[in-house]
Amino acid sequence: MATSCPCGSNRPYPQCCEIAHKNHADVTTPEQLMRSRYSAHVLSLVDYVVNTYHPSCNAEDQREDIAQSIDSGWSKLEVIKTEAGANETEGFVEFSAYFDEDGKRYCMTERSRFVKEDGLWYYIDGTFPEEEPEEDPEQDPRLSQPVSSLKVGRNDPCICGSGKKFKKCCG
């Protein structure tokens, strides 16, 4: 019996994300691409993740950082919502991806933007939805450290609170 797909669809992997992993052209929706990219993180399929970034992202130049983000103990995916874009070649997927590190579980929530070009869906960028502010918010202690000493992944939310990914902001 085939194991369940890591993307959380409750379908067997061969009938779910493996289809996309074998042939990027078989991806028909932004959500399918997002789920297959998450599964690729779980399964350490660095080539698939690199190849499904939009060419303008120059992901090949970031291969090492991408490989590090893949090696993050991914444990669960929740799709929050999908939205159509300005036209049929753009779409958005908001999701929460959970990972375990040092005995703790963390959650990254992102609203990813996907574009379709030459018949293929690609991940192009994403934003991090604002969380509800706490009664007494404290400044992130990482802000007082030099950026070069931080352990921040390229796809982590930027520490400055801009809502952008670290790589597109202070990284």
Sequence and secondary structure as in RCSB ss.txt:
>XXXX:A:sequence
MATSCPCGSNRPYPQCCEIAHKNHADVTTPEQLMRSRYSAHVLSLVDYVVNTYHPSCNAEDQREDIAQSIDSGWS
KLEVIKTEAGANETEGFVEFSAYFDEDGKRYCMTERSRFVKEDGLWYYIDGTFPEEEPEEDPEQDPRLSQPVSSL
KVGRNDPCICGSGKKFKKCCG
>XXXX:A:secstr
   B TTSSSSBGGGTHHHHHH GGG  SHHHHHHHHHHHHHTT HHHHHHTB GGG GGGGHHHHHHHHSS EE
EEEEEEEEE SSTTEEEEEEEEEEEETTEEEEEEEEEEEEEETTEEEEEEEE       SS    GGGGS GGG 
   TTSB TTSSSSBGGGTT 
